[in-house]
Amino acid sequence: MLELYHWEPNAAAARVLITLKEKGVQFQSRYVDVLRFEQHEPAFLELNETGETPVLVRDGEAFTESSFICEYLDEAFPGAALMPEAPYDRWKARNWQKYVDDHLAAAVSALAWRAYGEAQMQGRNGAEAAVARIPFRPRRDEWTQALKGYPDDQLAKDRGRVEMTLGLVEAELEASDWLAGPSFSLADIAIFAFMNYLPRLTPDLVSAAPRTLAWLQRVSARPAVKAALALARTPDPYAVVAPGPEHIRWG
């Protein structure tokens, strides 16, 4: 039996949960409350010393990094293929996944933190002390910055990155219903996992991208996606957020 250590089904956790549901793979859900810093407790750090979720465990082996976990699940288990068959489409799928990892994840996470995170941490006594005890410095620094609040100029750049991403997705969907060839793939899962925040975070930008909005609705309607999002313990997994990865320095 597989075990998946995860928080709410949004962002990186959503990628893996949707992949598991699309593949029809049975697994044991191990919920990690990242807003209570359970991911930095010793038991979890034995699985991933960086204190980042999600983590997949199979036969005692821990797998990290959501992009790689999703590709592993697709290759290791039967069920619907989630990597395209054609070499060019496979390149596109990996290119979209890298784009999420390098750019979109940090941008959306920062915008969502301004919208939801700052309020959700108010009144949580001991948050600063808990952050100070995070052993992995990059995560400690990211949480420290999040508690301070992201500067407006950074958020303006993040909004620009989101607007650019919407343009890229809109152009791709002009020729196909999906992002990497004729079928739903890991590319769609990766982009959806973060872009599903946007209809409420940046409604003006999404309304100017009708193909993208229709695509979001198509993905949301998939039974596997519904099943993954139903694992939420909060009323709405896309109304909560944790600090994302560090921004790659760009422009």
DRENPA-3360 file (N, C-alpha, C; in nm, 2 decimals, always signed):
BEGIN
1 = MLELYHWE = +0.08/-0.12/+0.00/+0.00/+0.00/+0.00/+0.09/+0.13/+0.00 ~ +0.05/+0.22/-0.09/+0.12/+0.35/-0.09/+0.07/+0.43/+0.03 ~ +0.15/+0.52/+0.07/+0.11/+0.63/+0.17/+0.15/+0.76/+0.10 ~ +0.06/+0.86/+0.12/+0.09/+0.99/+0.07/+0.07/+1.09/+0.19 ~ +0.18/+1.15/+0.22/+0.18/+1.26/+0.32/+0.15/+1.39/+0.25 ~ +0.04/+1.45/+0.29/+0.00/+1.57/+0.21/-0.08/+1.66/+0.30 ~ -0.09/+1.79/+0.26/-0.18/+1.89/+0.32/-0.31/+1.89/+0.23 ~ -0.37/+2.01/+0.23/-0.50/+2.03/+0.16/-0.47/+2.00/+0.01;
9 = PNAAAARV = -0.58/+1.95/-0.06/-0.56/+1.92/-0.21/-0.56/+2.05/-0.29 ~ -0.45/+2.12/-0.28/-0.43/+2.24/-0.37/-0.28/+2.24/-0.40 ~ -0.24/+2.32/-0.50/-0.10/+2.33/-0.53/-0.03/+2.20/-0.55 ~ +0.09/+2.18/-0.49/+0.17/+2.06/-0.51/+0.10/+1.93/-0.47 ~ +0.03/+1.94/-0.36/-0.05/+1.82/-0.31/-0.16/+1.78/-0.41 ~ -0.22/+1.88/-0.47/-0.33/+1.85/-0.57/-0.27/+1.77/-0.69 ~ -0.15/+1.81/-0.73/-0.09/+1.74/-0.84/-0.08/+1.59/-0.82 ~ -0.03/+1.55/-0.70/-0.01/+1.41/-0.67/-0.14/+1.34/-0.65;
17 = LITLKEKG = -0.23/+1.41/-0.57/-0.36/+1.35/-0.54/-0.44/+1.32/-0.67 ~ -0.44/+1.42/-0.76/-0.52/+1.40/-0.89/-0.45/+1.29/-0.97 ~ -0.32/+1.28/-0.97/-0.26/+1.18/-1.05/-0.29/+1.04/-0.99 ~ -0.29/+1.03/-0.86/-0.33/+0.90/-0.80/-0.47/+0.86/-0.83 ~ -0.56/+0.96/-0.83/-0.70/+0.93/-0.86/-0.72/+0.90/-1.01 ~ -0.65/+0.97/-1.09/-0.66/+0.94/-1.24/-0.61/+0.80/-1.27 ~ -0.51/+0.76/-1.20/-0.45/+0.63/-1.22/-0.53/+0.52/-1.16 ~ -0.62/+0.55/-1.06/-0.69/+0.45/-0.99/-0.61/+0.37/-0.89;
25 = VQFQSRYV = -0.50/+0.44/-0.84/-0.41/+0.37/-0.75/-0.46/+0.39/-0.60 ~ -0.47/+0.28/-0.53/-0.51/+0.28/-0.39/-0.39/+0.33/-0.30 ~ -0.43/+0.42/-0.21/-0.32/+0.47/-0.12/-0.38/+0.51/+0.01 ~ -0.29/+0.52/+0.11/-0.33/+0.57/+0.25/-0.30/+0.72/+0.26 ~ -0.40/+0.79/+0.29/-0.38/+0.94/+0.30/-0.33/+0.96/+0.44 ~ -0.22/+1.04/+0.45/-0.16/+1.08/+0.58/-0.16/+1.24/+0.58 ~ -0.25/+1.29/+0.65/-0.27/+1.44/+0.64/-0.17/+1.51/+0.73 ~ -0.10/+1.61/+0.67/+0.00/+1.69/+0.74/-0.05/+1.83/+0.75;
33 = DVLRFEQH = -0.08/+1.88/+0.86/-0.13/+2.02/+0.88/-0.01/+2.12/+0.87 ~ +0.01/+2.17/+0.76/+0.13/+2.26/+0.74/+0.12/+2.39/+0.81 ~ -0.01/+2.44/+0.84/-0.02/+2.56/+0.91/+0.00/+2.54/+1.06 ~ +0.01/+2.42/+1.10/+0.05/+2.39/+1.24/+0.19/+2.34/+1.25 ~ +0.26/+2.35/+1.13/+0.40/+2.31/+1.12/+0.43/+2.17/+1.15 ~ +0.34/+2.08/+1.12/+0.36/+1.94/+1.14/+0.47/+1.88/+1.05 ~ +0.49/+1.95/+0.93/+0.59/+1.91/+0.84/+0.73/+1.93/+0.89 ~ +0.75/+2.00/+0.99/+0.88/+2.03/+1.05/+0.90/+1.95/+1.18;
41 = EPAFLELN = +0.81/+1.86/+1.21/+0.83/+1.77/+1.33/+0.93/+1.66/+1.29 ~ +1.00/+1.60/+1.39/+1.10/+1.50/+1.36/+1.05/+1.38/+1.28 ~ +0.93/+1.33/+1.30/+0.88/+1.22/+1.23/+0.87/+1.24/+1.08 ~ +0.82/+1.36/+1.05/+0.81/+1.40/+0.90/+0.95/+1.42/+0.84 ~ +1.03/+1.49/+0.92/+1.17/+1.52/+0.87/+1.25/+1.40/+0.83 ~ +1.21/+1.28/+0.89/+1.28/+1.16/+0.86/+1.24/+1.12/+0.71 ~ +1.12/+1.16/+0.67/+1.08/+1.13/+0.53/+1.14/+1.23/+0.43 ~ +1.14/+1.36/+0.47/+1.19/+1.47/+0.39/+1.26/+1.57/+0.47;
49 = ETGETPVL = +1.39/+1.58/+0.47/+1.46/+1.67/+0.56/+1.43/+1.82/+0.53 ~ +1.38/+1.85/+0.41/+1.34/+1.99/+0.38/+1.21/+2.03/+0.45 ~ +1.13/+1.94/+0.49/+1.00/+1.97/+0.55/+0.90/+2.02/+0.45 ~ +0.90/+1.96/+0.33/+0.81/+2.00/+0.23/+0.72/+1.88/+0.20 ~ +0.59/+1.91/+0.18/+0.50/+1.81/+0.13/+0.47/+1.84/-0.02 ~ +0.42/+1.73/-0.09/+0.38/+1.60/-0.04/+0.50/+1.51/-0.05 ~ +0.49/+1.40/+0.02/+0.59/+1.29/+0.02/+0.51/+1.16/-0.01 ~ +0.55/+1.08/-0.10/+0.50/+0.95/-0.13/+0.59/+0.84/-0.07;
57 = VRDGEAFT = +0.53/+0.75/+0.00/+0.61/+0.64/+0.06/+0.56/+0.51/+0.00 ~ +0.66/+0.43/-0.05/+0.63/+0.29/-0.11/+0.73/+0.20/-0.06 ~ +0.69/+0.10/+0.01/+0.78/+0.00/+0.07/+0.90/+0.06/+0.14 ~ +0.87/+0.16/+0.22/+0.97/+0.22/+0.30/+1.05/+0.33/+0.23 ~ +1.03/+0.34/+0.10/+1.11/+0.44/+0.02/+1.03/+0.57/+0.01 ~ +1.09/+0.68/+0.04/+1.02/+0.81/+0.03/+1.05/+0.88/-0.10 ~ +0.95/+0.93/-0.17/+0.97/+1.00/-0.29/+0.92/+1.14/-0.27 ~ +1.00/+1.24/-0.31/+0.97/+1.38/-0.30/+0.96/+1.45/-0.44;
65 = ESSFICEY = +0.93/+1.58/-0.44/+0.91/+1.66/-0.56/+0.79/+1.61/-0.64 ~ +0.69/+1.69/-0.64/+0.56/+1.65/-0.70/+0.57/+1.62/-0.85 ~ +0.65/+1.69/-0.93/+0.67/+1.66/-1.07/+0.72/+1.51/-1.08 ~ +0.82/+1.48/-1.01/+0.88/+1.35/-1.02/+0.79/+1.24/-0.96 ~ +0.72/+1.27/-0.86/+0.63/+1.17/-0.80/+0.52/+1.14/-0.91 ~ +0.47/+1.24/-0.97/+0.36/+1.22/-1.07/+0.42/+1.13/-1.19 ~ +0.54/+1.16/-1.24/+0.59/+1.08/-1.34/+0.62/+0.93/-1.30 ~ +0.66/+0.92/-1.17/+0.69/+0.79/-1.12/+0.56/+0.71/-1.11;
73 = LDEAFPGA = +0.45/+0.77/-1.06/+0.32/+0.70/-1.05/+0.27/+0.66/-1.19 ~ +0.29/+0.75/-1.29/+0.24/+0.72/-1.42/+0.32/+0.60/-1.48 ~ +0.45/+0.59/-1.45/+0.53/+0.48/-1.51/+0.52/+0.35/-1.43 ~ +0.49/+0.36/-1.30/+0.50/+0.24/-1.21/+0.37/+0.17/-1.20 ~ +0.26/+0.23/-1.24/+0.13/+0.17/-1.22/+0.05/+0.17/-1.34 ~ -0.04/+0.07/-1.36/-0.13/+0.06/-1.47/-0.23/+0.17/-1.46 ~ -0.32/+0.17/-1.56/-0.42/+0.27/-1.57/-0.40/+0.37/-1.68 ~ -0.48/+0.47/-1.68/-0.47/+0.57/-1.79/-0.33/+0.63/-1.80;
81 = ALMPEAPY = -0.27/+0.64/-1.92/-0.14/+0.70/-1.94/-0.15/+0.85/-1.93 ~ -0.07/+0.91/-1.84/-0.08/+1.05/-1.82/+0.04/+1.13/-1.88 ~ +0.14/+1.06/-1.94/+0.24/+1.12/-2.02/+0.20/+1.09/-2.17 ~ +0.21/+1.19/-2.25/+0.17/+1.17/-2.40/+0.26/+1.07/-2.46 ~ +0.21/+1.01/-2.57/+0.29/+0.91/-2.64/+0.39/+0.97/-2.74 ~ +0.35/+1.07/-2.81/+0.44/+1.13/-2.91/+0.55/+1.21/-2.84 ~ +0.67/+1.19/-2.89/+0.79/+1.26/-2.83/+0.77/+1.41/-2.81 ~ +0.72/+1.47/-2.91/+0.71/+1.62/-2.90/+0.61/+1.66/-2.79;
89 = DRWKARNW = +0.50/+1.58/-2.78/+0.40/+1.61/-2.68/+0.46/+1.58/-2.54 ~ +0.54/+1.47/-2.53/+0.61/+1.44/-2.40/+0.70/+1.56/-2.36 ~ +0.77/+1.61/-2.46/+0.85/+1.73/-2.43/+0.77/+1.85/-2.38 ~ +0.65/+1.87/-2.44/+0.57/+1.98/-2.40/+0.52/+1.95/-2.25 ~ +0.48/+1.83/-2.22/+0.43/+1.80/-2.09/+0.54/+1.83/-1.98 ~ +0.66/+1.79/-2.01/+0.77/+1.82/-1.92/+0.80/+1.96/-1.91 ~ +0.79/+2.03/-2.02/+0.82/+2.17/-2.03/+0.72/+2.25/-1.94 ~ +0.59/+2.21/-1.95/+0.49/+2.27/-1.87/+0.51/+2.25/-1.72;
97 = QKYVDDHL = +0.55/+2.12/-1.69/+0.58/+2.09/-1.55/+0.69/+2.17/-1.49 ~ +0.80/+2.19/-1.57/+0.91/+2.27/-1.53/+0.87/+2.42/-1.51 ~ +0.78/+2.46/-1.60/+0.74/+2.60/-1.59/+0.66/+2.62/-1.46 ~ +0.58/+2.53/-1.42/+0.51/+2.54/-1.29/+0.62/+2.54/-1.18 ~ +0.71/+2.45/-1.18/+0.81/+2.44/-1.07/+0.89/+2.56/-1.06 ~ +0.93/+2.62/-1.18/+1.03/+2.73/-1.18/+0.96/+2.87/-1.16 ~ +0.84/+2.88/-1.20/+0.78/+3.01/-1.21/+0.63/+3.02/-1.15 ~ +0.54/+2.94/-1.20/+0.40/+2.96/-1.17/+0.38/+2.93/-1.02;
105 = AAAVSALA = +0.43/+2.83/-0.97/+0.41/+2.79/-0.83/+0.44/+2.91/-0.73 ~ +0.55/+2.97/-0.74/+0.59/+3.07/-0.65/+0.50/+3.20/-0.67 ~ +0.47/+3.23/-0.80/+0.39/+3.35/-0.82/+0.25/+3.33/-0.77 ~ +0.18/+3.22/-0.80/+0.05/+3.20/-0.75/+0.04/+3.19/-0.60 ~ +0.14/+3.12/-0.54/+0.14/+3.10/-0.39/+0.16/+3.24/-0.33 ~ +0.24/+3.33/-0.38/+0.25/+3.46/-0.32/+0.12/+3.54/-0.33 ~ +0.06/+3.54/-0.44/-0.07/+3.61/-0.46/-0.18/+3.55/-0.36 ~ -0.18/+3.42/-0.35/-0.28/+3.36/-0.27/-0.25/+3.39/-0.12;
113 = WRAYGEAQ = -0.12/+3.40/-0.09/-0.08/+3.43/+0.05/-0.13/+3.57/+0.09 ~ -0.12/+3.66/+0.00/-0.17/+3.80/+0.02/-0.32/+3.79/+0.04 ~ -0.39/+3.71/-0.04/-0.54/+3.71/-0.04/-0.59/+3.63/+0.08 ~ -0.52/+3.52/+0.12/-0.57/+3.43/+0.22/-0.48/+3.40/+0.34 ~ -0.35/+3.39/+0.31/-0.25/+3.35/+0.41/-0.24/+3.44/+0.52 ~ -0.23/+3.57/+0.49/-0.21/+3.67/+0.60/-0.32/+3.66/+0.70 ~ -0.44/+3.65/+0.65/-0.56/+3.65/+0.74/-0.56/+3.51/+0.82 ~ -0.53/+3.40/+0.75/-0.54/+3.27/+0.82/-0.44/+3.26/+0.93;
121 = MQGRNGAE = -0.33/+3.34/+0.93/-0.23/+3.32/+1.03/-0.25/+3.42/+1.15 ~ -0.34/+3.51/+1.13/-0.37/+3.60/+1.24/-0.43/+3.53/+1.36 ~ -0.38/+3.56/+1.48/-0.43/+3.49/+1.60/-0.37/+3.36/+1.63 ~ -0.28/+3.31/+1.54/-0.21/+3.19/+1.56/-0.09/+3.21/+1.65 ~ -0.11/+3.20/+1.78/+0.00/+3.23/+1.88/+0.11/+3.13/+1.86 ~ +0.23/+3.18/+1.86/+0.35/+3.10/+1.85/+0.40/+3.07/+1.71 ~ +0.33/+3.13/+1.61/+0.37/+3.11/+1.47/+0.52/+3.15/+1.45 ~ +0.55/+3.27/+1.50/+0.69/+3.32/+1.47/+0.79/+3.23/+1.54;
129 = AAVARIPF = +0.76/+3.18/+1.66/+0.85/+3.09/+1.73/+0.86/+2.96/+1.66 ~ +0.75/+2.91/+1.60/+0.76/+2.78/+1.53/+0.84/+2.80/+1.40 ~ +0.83/+2.91/+1.34/+0.90/+2.94/+1.22/+1.05/+2.94/+1.25 ~ +1.09/+3.01/+1.36/+1.23/+3.02/+1.40/+1.29/+2.88/+1.43 ~ +1.21/+2.78/+1.46/+1.26/+2.65/+1.48/+1.27/+2.56/+1.36 ~ +1.23/+2.61/+1.24/+1.23/+2.53/+1.12/+1.38/+2.50/+1.09 ~ +1.42/+2.38/+1.08/+1.57/+2.35/+1.07/+1.62/+2.38/+0.93 ~ +1.54/+2.36/+0.83/+1.59/+2.38/+0.69/+1.58/+2.53/+0.65;
137 = RPRRDEWT = +1.69/+2.59/+0.64/+1.70/+2.74/+0.63/+1.61/+2.80/+0.51 ~ +1.62/+2.74/+0.39/+1.54/+2.80/+0.28/+1.39/+2.81/+0.32 ~ +1.34/+2.70/+0.38/+1.19/+2.70/+0.42/+1.17/+2.80/+0.54 ~ +1.27/+2.81/+0.63/+1.26/+2.90/+0.74/+1.25/+3.04/+0.69 ~ +1.34/+3.07/+0.59/+1.34/+3.21/+0.53/+1.21/+3.24/+0.46 ~ +1.16/+3.14/+0.38/+1.03/+3.16/+0.31/+0.92/+3.19/+0.40 ~ +0.91/+3.11/+0.51/+0.80/+3.13/+0.61/+0.82/+3.27/+0.68 ~ +0.94/+3.31/+0.71/+0.97/+3.43/+0.77/+0.92/+3.55/+0.69;
145 = QALKGYPD = +0.95/+3.54/+0.56/+0.91/+3.65/+0.46/+0.76/+3.65/+0.45 ~ +0.70/+3.53/+0.45/+0.55/+3.53/+0.44/+0.48/+3.59/+0.56 ~ +0.54/+3.56/+0.68/+0.48/+3.62/+0.80/+0.49/+3.77/+0.80 ~ +0.60/+3.82/+0.74/+0.62/+3.97/+0.73/+0.53/+4.03/+0.63 ~ +0.50/+3.95/+0.52/+0.42/+4.00/+0.41/+0.51/+4.02/+0.29 ~ +0.46/+3.98/+0.18/+0.54/+4.00/+0.05/+0.53/+4.14/+0.01 ~ +0.64/+4.20/-0.04/+0.63/+4.34/-0.08/+0.55/+4.36/-0.21 ~ +0.49/+4.48/-0.22/+0.40/+4.51/-0.33/+0.47/+4.49/-0.47;
153 = DQLAKDRG = +0.60/+4.53/-0.48/+0.66/+4.52/-0.61/+0.68/+4.37/-0.65 ~ +0.71/+4.29/-0.55/+0.71/+4.14/-0.58/+0.58/+4.09/-0.63 ~ +0.47/+4.13/-0.56/+0.34/+4.08/-0.60/+0.30/+4.13/-0.74 ~ +0.34/+4.25/-0.77/+0.32/+4.31/-0.91/+0.39/+4.22/-1.01 ~ +0.51/+4.18/-0.98/+0.58/+4.09/-1.08/+0.51/+3.95/-1.08 ~ +0.46/+3.90/-0.97/+0.39/+3.78/-0.97/+0.26/+3.78/-1.05 ~ +0.19/+3.89/-1.04/+0.07/+3.91/-1.12/+0.11/+3.92/-1.27 ~ +0.22/+3.98/-1.30/+0.27/+3.98/-1.44/+0.30/+3.84/-1.49;
161 = RVEMTLGL = +0.36/+3.76/-1.40/+0.39/+3.62/-1.44/+0.26/+3.54/-1.46 ~ +0.16/+3.56/-1.38/+0.04/+3.49/-1.40/-0.03/+3.54/-1.53 ~ -0.02/+3.67/-1.56/-0.08/+3.71/-1.68/-0.01/+3.65/-1.80 ~ +0.12/+3.64/-1.80/+0.19/+3.58/-1.91/+0.16/+3.43/-1.92 ~ +0.14/+3.36/-1.81/+0.11/+3.22/-1.81/-0.03/+3.20/-1.87 ~ -0.12/+3.29/-1.84/-0.26/+3.28/-1.90/-0.25/+3.30/-2.05 ~ -0.16/+3.39/-2.09/-0.15/+3.40/-2.24/-0.09/+3.28/-2.30 ~ +0.01/+3.22/-2.24/+0.06/+3.09/-2.30/-0.04/+2.98/-2.30;
169 = VEAELEAS = -0.11/+2.97/-2.19/-0.21/+2.86/-2.19/-0.32/+2.89/-2.29 ~ -0.37/+3.01/-2.30/-0.47/+3.05/-2.40/-0.43/+3.02/-2.54 ~ -0.30/+3.05/-2.57/-0.25/+3.02/-2.71/-0.25/+2.87/-2.73 ~ -0.20/+2.79/-2.63/-0.19/+2.65/-2.65/-0.33/+2.58/-2.67 ~ -0.43/+2.64/-2.60/-0.56/+2.58/-2.61/-0.64/+2.62/-2.74 ~ -0.58/+2.70/-2.82/-0.64/+2.74/-2.95/-0.64/+2.62/-3.04 ~ -0.54/+2.53/-3.03/-0.53/+2.42/-3.12/-0.58/+2.29/-3.06 ~ -0.59/+2.28/-2.93/-0.62/+2.15/-2.86/-0.70/+2.18/-2.74;
177 = DWLAGPSF = -0.78/+2.08/-2.69/-0.85/+2.09/-2.57/-0.75/+2.08/-2.45 ~ -0.63/+2.02/-2.47/-0.54/+1.99/-2.36/-0.40/+2.06/-2.39 ~ -0.32/+2.06/-2.29/-0.20/+2.14/-2.30/-0.08/+2.07/-2.37 ~ -0.08/+1.94/-2.38/+0.03/+1.86/-2.43/-0.02/+1.75/-2.52 ~ -0.08/+1.79/-2.63/-0.13/+1.69/-2.72/-0.28/+1.67/-2.71 ~ -0.33/+1.56/-2.77/-0.47/+1.54/-2.78/-0.54/+1.49/-2.65 ~ -0.47/+1.45/-2.55/-0.52/+1.39/-2.43/-0.48/+1.46/-2.31 ~ -0.57/+1.45/-2.21/-0.54/+1.50/-2.07/-0.41/+1.44/-2.02;
185 = SLADIAIF = -0.32/+1.52/-1.96/-0.19/+1.47/-1.92/-0.14/+1.54/-1.79 ~ -0.02/+1.50/-1.75/+0.04/+1.56/-1.64/+0.06/+1.71/-1.65 ~ +0.07/+1.75/-1.78/+0.08/+1.90/-1.80/-0.05/+1.97/-1.75 ~ -0.16/+1.92/-1.78/-0.29/+1.97/-1.74/-0.30/+1.97/-1.59 ~ -0.26/+1.86/-1.53/-0.26/+1.84/-1.38/-0.17/+1.95/-1.32 ~ -0.05/+1.97/-1.37/+0.04/+2.06/-1.31/-0.01/+2.20/-1.31 ~ -0.06/+2.24/-1.43/-0.10/+2.38/-1.44/-0.23/+2.40/-1.36 ~ -0.32/+2.31/-1.37/-0.45/+2.32/-1.30/-0.43/+2.33/-1.15;
193 = AFMNYLPR = -0.34/+2.26/-1.09/-0.32/+2.25/-0.95/-0.29/+2.39/-0.89 ~ -0.23/+2.48/-0.97/-0.21/+2.62/-0.92/-0.30/+2.72/-0.98 ~ -0.34/+2.70/-1.11/-0.42/+2.79/-1.18/-0.56/+2.79/-1.13 ~ -0.60/+2.69/-1.06/-0.74/+2.68/-1.00/-0.76/+2.79/-0.90 ~ -0.65/+2.85/-0.85/-0.67/+2.96/-0.76/-0.71/+3.09/-0.83 ~ -0.69/+3.10/-0.96/-0.69/+3.23/-1.03/-0.83/+3.28/-1.05 ~ -0.94/+3.21/-1.07/-1.07/+3.27/-1.09/-1.11/+3.36/-0.98 ~ -1.06/+3.34/-0.86/-1.09/+3.43/-0.75/-0.98/+3.53/-0.72;
201 = LTPDLVSA = -0.85/+3.48/-0.75/-0.74/+3.57/-0.72/-0.73/+3.68/-0.82 ~ -0.74/+3.65/-0.95/-0.72/+3.74/-1.06/-0.84/+3.73/-1.16 ~ -0.96/+3.76/-1.11/-1.08/+3.73/-1.20/-1.07/+3.81/-1.33 ~ -1.01/+3.93/-1.32/-1.00/+4.02/-1.44/-0.91/+3.95/-1.55 ~ -0.81/+3.89/-1.50/-0.72/+3.83/-1.60/-0.78/+3.70/-1.66 ~ -0.85/+3.62/-1.57/-0.91/+3.50/-1.62/-1.02/+3.53/-1.72 ~ -1.10/+3.63/-1.69/-1.21/+3.66/-1.78/-1.17/+3.70/-1.92 ~ -1.04/+3.74/-1.93/-0.98/+3.78/-2.06/-0.92/+3.66/-2.13;
209 = APRTLAWL = -0.94/+3.54/-2.07/-0.88/+3.41/-2.13/-0.99/+3.31/-2.13 ~ -1.09/+3.32/-2.22/-1.20/+3.23/-2.22/-1.17/+3.09/-2.25 ~ -1.07/+3.06/-2.33/-1.04/+2.92/-2.35/-0.98/+2.85/-2.22 ~ -0.90/+2.93/-2.15/-0.85/+2.89/-2.03/-0.96/+2.86/-1.92 ~ -1.05/+2.95/-1.92/-1.16/+2.93/-1.82/-1.24/+2.81/-1.85 ~ -1.27/+2.78/-1.98/-1.34/+2.66/-2.02/-1.26/+2.54/-1.99 ~ -1.13/+2.55/-2.01/-1.03/+2.44/-1.97/-1.04/+2.41/-1.82 ~ -1.04/+2.51/-1.74/-1.05/+2.49/-1.59/-1.17/+2.42/-1.56;
217 = QRVSARPA = -1.28/+2.46/-1.63/-1.41/+2.39/-1.60/-1.41/+2.25/-1.64 ~ -1.34/+2.22/-1.76/-1.33/+2.08/-1.80/-1.25/+1.99/-1.70 ~ -1.14/+2.05/-1.66/-1.06/+1.97/-1.56/-1.13/+1.95/-1.43 ~ -1.20/+2.06/-1.38/-1.27/+2.05/-1.26/-1.38/+1.94/-1.26 ~ -1.44/+1.92/-1.38/-1.55/+1.83/-1.39/-1.50/+1.68/-1.40 ~ -1.37/+1.66/-1.41/-1.33/+1.52/-1.42/-1.35/+1.45/-1.29 ~ -1.40/+1.32/-1.29/-1.43/+1.25/-1.16/-1.31/+1.24/-1.07 ~ -1.19/+1.21/-1.13/-1.07/+1.20/-1.05/-1.04/+1.33/-0.98;
225 = VKAALALA = -1.05/+1.44/-1.05/-1.03/+1.57/-0.99/-1.12/+1.60/-0.87 ~ -1.25/+1.57/-0.90/-1.35/+1.59/-0.79/-1.32/+1.50/-0.67 ~ -1.27/+1.38/-0.70/-1.24/+1.29/-0.59/-1.12/+1.34/-0.51 ~ -1.02/+1.39/-0.58/-0.90/+1.44/-0.51/-0.94/+1.57/-0.43 ~ -1.01/+1.66/-0.48/-1.05/+1.78/-0.41/-1.14/+1.75/-0.29 ~ -1.21/+1.64/-0.30/-1.30/+1.60/-0.19/-1.23/+1.55/-0.06 ~ -1.10/+1.53/-0.08/-1.02/+1.49/+0.04/-0.98/+1.61/+0.13 ~ -1.03/+1.73/+0.10/-1.00/+1.85/+0.18/-1.06/+1.83/+0.32;
233 = RTPDPYAV = -1.00/+1.89/+0.41/-1.05/+1.90/+0.55/-1.10/+2.04/+0.58 ~ -1.07/+2.13/+0.49/-1.12/+2.27/+0.50/-1.24/+2.28/+0.41 ~ -1.33/+2.38/+0.43/-1.45/+2.39/+0.34/-1.41/+2.41/+0.20 ~ -1.30/+2.48/+0.17/-1.25/+2.51/+0.03/-1.10/+2.50/+0.03 ~ -1.04/+2.40/-0.04/-0.90/+2.39/-0.04/-0.83/+2.50/-0.12 ~ -0.91/+2.57/-0.20/-0.85/+2.68/-0.28/-0.88/+2.82/-0.21 ~ -0.91/+2.81/-0.08/-0.93/+2.94/-0.01/-0.83/+2.94/+0.11 ~ -0.73/+2.84/+0.11/-0.62/+2.84/+0.20/-0.49/+2.82/+0.13;
241 = VAPGPEHI = -0.38/+2.85/+0.19/-0.25/+2.85/+0.12/-0.14/+2.84/+0.22 ~ -0.03/+2.78/+0.18/+0.09/+2.79/+0.25/+0.20/+2.86/+0.17 ~ +0.30/+2.91/+0.23/+0.41/+2.97/+0.15/+0.46/+2.87/+0.04 ~ +0.48/+2.92/-0.08/+0.53/+2.84/-0.19/+0.68/+2.83/-0.19 ~ +0.73/+2.78/-0.30/+0.88/+2.78/-0.32/+0.94/+2.92/-0.33 ~ +1.07/+2.93/-0.31/+1.14/+3.05/-0.33/+1.13/+3.10/-0.47 ~ +1.11/+3.22/-0.49/+1.11/+3.28/-0.63/+1.25/+3.26/-0.70 ~ +1.24/+3.21/-0.82/+1.36/+3.22/-0.90/+1.38/+3.36/-0.94;
249 = RWG = +1.50/+3.41/-0.94/+1.53/+3.55/-0.97/+1.51/+3.58/-1.12 ~ +1.41/+3.65/-1.16/+1.39/+3.68/-1.30/+1.35/+3.83/-1.32 ~ +1.41/+3.89/-1.41/+1.38/+4.02/-1.46/+1.34/+4.13/-1.37;
% end
